[in-house]
Amino acid sequence: VATLLEVLRASRAGSEERRAAVEELLALLKAHGSSRSVVNALVDGEGPQTLYAIENSMQGDWHTDARNGTLTRIGEIVRLSGPVGLAVSRYRAMSTRKVEAAVAGMHDGCEHD
């Protein structure tokens, strides 16, 4: 897990290296995601943060990440049952709440439909 996360952090948006690393991570998590050591490696290696950053980045060739299945596979990781999916989905939800709170704070007194 740690090696794949390092590859993901170093890879460029839209690269074959990134697509392959996400594919491999998904396969690993599907096969061993209930293992405490795998979950710990993912969380300790900042996997949820790394996946969230890739999924929400609009820098580089993110269009290719969308077309080549990279972002779809990250979505599959988020939806995995068990502790891995829970860790990733909770990080995603927490980050989304922080962004929403920041946006709301920037618009004090405004009402949006």
Phi, psi and omega per residue, in radians:
V1 nan -0.803 -3.096
A2 -1.047 -0.726 -3.137
T3 -1.138 -0.741 3.116
L4 -1.122 -0.683 3.114
L5 -1.150 -0.660 3.078
E6 -1.096 -0.767 3.106
V7 -1.049 -0.780 -3.135
L8 -1.089 -0.748 3.141
R9 -1.136 -0.590 -3.093
A10 -1.514 -0.283 -3.037
S11 -1.353 2.736 3.115
R12 -1.642 2.586 3.090
A13 -0.998 2.361 3.092
G14 1.460 -0.026 -3.080
S15 -1.421 2.680 3.054
E16 -1.111 -0.596 3.126
E17 -1.044 -0.772 3.133
R18 -1.160 -0.794 -3.131
R19 -1.042 -0.802 -3.119
A20 -1.141 -0.673 -3.139
A21 -1.165 -0.690 3.103
V22 -1.163 -0.731 3.078
E23 -1.008 -0.828 -3.105
E24 -1.151 -0.699 3.108
L25 -1.106 -0.763 3.119
L26 -1.047 -0.811 3.134
A27 -1.065 -0.751 3.128
L28 -1.094 -0.778 -3.106
L29 -1.223 -0.591 3.067
K30 -1.134 -0.703 -3.076
A31 -1.377 -0.602 -2.987
H32 -2.291 0.289 -3.054
G33 -1.148 -0.251 3.106
S34 -1.581 -0.096 3.123
S35 -1.319 2.248 -3.129
R36 -1.013 -0.685 -3.110
S37 -1.161 -0.617 3.106
V38 -1.212 -0.782 3.116
V39 -1.069 -0.805 3.126
N40 -1.071 -0.728 3.127
A41 -1.103 -0.684 3.124
L42 -1.141 -0.849 -3.099
V43 -1.221 -0.809 3.141
D44 -1.121 -0.535 3.124
G45 -1.498 0.164 3.138
E46 1.045 0.661 3.105
G47 -1.050 -0.831 3.123
P48 -1.025 -0.691 3.120
Q49 -1.151 -0.736 -3.131
T50 -1.113 -0.806 3.137
L51 -1.128 -0.703 3.116
Y52 -1.096 -0.754 -3.137
A53 -1.088 -0.752 3.114
I54 -1.124 -0.805 -3.075
E55 -1.109 -0.553 -3.042
N56 -1.847 0.014 3.139
S57 -1.360 2.411 3.048
M58 -2.070 0.545 3.106
Q59 -1.921 2.700 -3.129
G60 1.220 -2.744 -3.067
D61 -1.557 1.031 -3.112
W62 -1.176 -0.406 3.091
H63 -1.052 -0.695 3.113
T64 -1.185 -0.667 3.053
D65 -0.992 -0.650 3.130
A66 -1.255 -0.710 -3.094
R67 -1.328 -0.590 -3.018
N68 -1.567 0.087 3.054
G69 1.665 -0.064 -3.128
T70 -1.019 -0.866 -3.097
L71 -1.226 -0.584 3.072
T72 -1.096 -0.751 -3.134
R73 -1.158 -0.644 3.066
I74 -1.100 -0.719 3.065
G75 -1.047 -0.636 3.093
E76 -1.154 -0.650 3.096
I77 -1.103 -0.747 3.137
V78 -1.058 -0.612 -3.079
R79 -1.577 0.054 3.102
L80 -1.064 2.492 3.074
S81 -1.378 2.789 3.100
G82 1.601 -2.973 -2.998
P83 -1.163 -0.538 3.136
V84 -1.153 -0.930 3.124
G85 -1.044 -0.663 3.127
L86 -1.118 -0.776 -3.139
A87 -1.088 -0.783 -3.104
V88 -1.222 -0.765 -3.120
S89 -1.183 -0.631 3.098
R90 -1.160 -0.695 3.100
Y91 -1.111 -0.739 3.129
R92 -1.058 -0.809 -3.140
A93 -1.109 -0.739 3.124
M94 -1.096 -0.755 -3.140
S95 -1.148 -0.697 3.112
T96 -1.102 -0.745 3.111
R97 -1.085 -0.685 3.123
K98 -1.113 -0.737 3.125
V99 -1.130 -0.791 3.134
E100 -1.085 -0.700 3.115
A101 -1.147 -0.688 3.118
A102 -1.139 -0.733 3.125
V103 -1.131 -0.743 3.138
A104 -1.101 -0.681 3.115
G105 -1.163 -0.491 3.134
M106 -1.377 -0.212 -3.080
H107 -2.133 0.675 3.130
D108 -0.931 2.337 3.084
G109 1.488 -0.125 3.126
C110 -1.674 2.520 3.040
E111 -2.025 2.311 3.119
H112 -2.064 2.505 3.104
D113 -1.480 nan nan
